[in-house]
Amino acid sequence: MVKMPSYLPQMILTDESQHGTLRTPNSEIEDKKMPATRKALLIPTAIFLSLLSIGLSGCATAVMGVGTAAVAASTTEKGLSTSFGDAAIHTKLTEQFIKSDFSLVTAVDISVNDGAVLLTGKVKTPEEKVLATKLAWKVRDVREVVNELQVTDTLSIKDVAKDLAASATLRGKLIADEKISSLNFSIDVVNGTIYLSGVAANSDEMNSVVGHAREVRFTKQVVNYIILQTDKRL
């Protein structure tokens, strides 16, 4: 440790003030005996040393803060641009709910992860569930839509088992077809009616998906909401 020269001032707490007074180590030296020139030099020196200690402490805190932020950023699964993109999708989809059916705003929980949209919650009718899927695919940069909405009006659904079987069958057909990107399409089956939503690369892919849907057993009708990549999205 470097020993400070004896003529430099030190802060000493006194009974009169909690902030301390500026004294020299040699208490026997009275102020009146110290040359005026030295007094003038000592005061700026003391102030400089105090500011230096405060500045170093502040720098250490700032470095720690920057380091913590960097670690947090490096451990985040999403990149900054991806997070902004997901937030934009969430906002646009909420706006679509407001315009089309305001009840969806409170009934549906929207989660977006790297362009994949997850819809959860409860809706009254199957039509509302289908509408939520359709609106989600209309938003730009959506890559996948998973609709886990529960329909509370079960009386409107005549045969749940057949609908689930039809949905599973069609999904298997899409996965097996190498010319189709199955994740780009959503399937909803209500009372034998198959509702198709998603984004097709071209009309050939869209027609293939519709063709597979019409081949599914117990299918009464196929409603096609599929859009093309060249179509304008929100």
BELPEDA-V60891 format. One record per helix or strand of 3 or more residues. SS is the DSSP state (~ for helix, > for strand). FROM is the first residue (numbers start at 0). TO is the last residue. If there is no record, write none. Layout:
ss->SS from->FROM to->TO
ss->SS from->FROM to->TO
This chain:
ss->> from->9 to->11
ss->> from->20 to->22
ss->~ from->30 to->32
ss->~ from->35 to->74
ss->~ from->79 to->99
ss->~ from->102 to->106
ss->> from->107 to->112
ss->> from->115 to->122
ss->~ from->125 to->136
ss->> from->143 to->146
ss->~ from->153 to->155
ss->~ from->159 to->175
ss->~ from->181 to->183
ss->> from->184 to->189
ss->> from->192 to->199
ss->~ from->202 to->214
ss->> from->220 to->223
